Amino acid sequence: MFARNVISHSVSPDENRDMRGGIVCAALLFGANGLAMGAWAGLVPHVLLNTGGNISGFGVAMMFSPLGAIIATPIVSRVIQRAVSAAPLMVAFAFLVASLVTCMFVGSLLWLAGAQFFFGVGSSAFNIVINVVAIGVEDSVHKPVMSQLHGLFSLLAFCGAVMVGGIVQVGGKPWFAMIVAGSLSFVIVIRTAPSASKYLTAPESGRSSHEEDEAVSRPSRRPWGVATLVGLLVVCSWSAESTVDDWSATLIQVGFGGSAGIAPLGFAAFTVSVTFCRLFGSRLVSRVGTRRVVLFGALLGSLSLTVGGLVGSPVLMVVMYCLFGIGVSQLTPLFFGMAGRLPGVPRASGVALANTFGLIGLLAAPAVLGIVAGEFGLNAIALVPATLLIVASIIVSGLCRVLRGRGLGIS
């Protein structure tokens, strides 16, 4: 049904079959990634206890994951540009799964830091690769599918967390649960990778293979200014979403005086709304266009957090986080799609740049929010992502004026 929803019936049966095959292929890759990441999220408390329970040291060790991701990103970009097979997919995911399984066995923070570094390498590489594949699939089917793919990632992440939780609940060891989830997801990737390779190496829509090779060997300097703006869009969306993960429960309970039972509902409402809207968001993008979806979503997200932050009601804030999820649900998938369609920039380089900007934003966001909370109070935390979304809407409006008809998939 997922593939059928985005395929036009005005093509031949063979083309229709190829298009659906491409969508299913990308969906399996995003699902496998979500399954592994959800399993890891569900087993983090075990790793904390296994390494001594020192929360401060554990936090430092976990910081090695984004560090590894940032270091690996430019290397991954060059490898993908020259890829002629599915090897980057399988190697990247092998790094990811092996490092997560290793985390289950380490007993010291030093070894955990090393495992997290390689997890960051594998995770970043695989995220870049599957987003490049997804853009290739979109160009092949001439329909937006990125939002649905990111929605499947979220859905399978939930399933992964539930699966490992169930295994541990019935008496299974945490390391066994991680091996089961990692093995299942790795089998999916191995079976899917050969079919995905043609989308990984396919030239950009509207650009011949020769032109793609020219962009790789002699990338133009001028488009990198536009690339930087698209990277800033990813910073805005990722950082805004991360504030819900890190601060929503604290804001509701400590900042607004909500109960311990209500505090987690903000994150839950956000997660459900984001996942649901991404699963069904591609139709909306097809009908009203990227520009309107981004601008409306950014404004809705900004307005919801502004109202919730100023009113200060715990129950209202839960509702506002739900609306915030609806608003931002399409932003990150669409921004990555833009990054892969930068005129004059190789597709892998554009996605890698967006990924790097997003990681830098995730690293900087906790410090910025901590400073804001210390200076202006917890209530002000809600206004930071609201401001970021306004900045994103301004950037998108500017890009629409400058690049209309010249790529990025903005319509």
Secondary structure, DSSP 4 states (H G I P E B T S, - for coil): -TTGGG--SSS-HHHHHHHHHHHHHHHHHHHHHHHHHHHHHHHHHHHHHHTT--HHHHHHHHTHHHHHHHHHHHHHHHHHHT--SSHHHHHHHHHHHHHHHHHTT--SHHHHHHHHHHHHHHHHHHHHHHHHHHHHHHHHHTS--HHHHHHHHHHHHHHHHHHHHHHHHTT--HHHHHHHHHHHHHHHHHHHHHHHHHHHSPPPTT--HHHHHHHHHS--STHHHHHHHHHHHHHHHHHHHHHHHHHHHHIIIIIS---TTTTTHHHHHHHHHHHHHHHTHHHHHHHH-HHHHHHHHHHHHHHHHHHHHHH--HHHHHHHHHHHHHHHTTHHHHHHHHHTT-TTS-HHHHHHHHHHHHHHHHHHHHHHHHHHHHHH-GGGGGHHHHHHHHHHHHHHHHHHHHHTTSSTT--
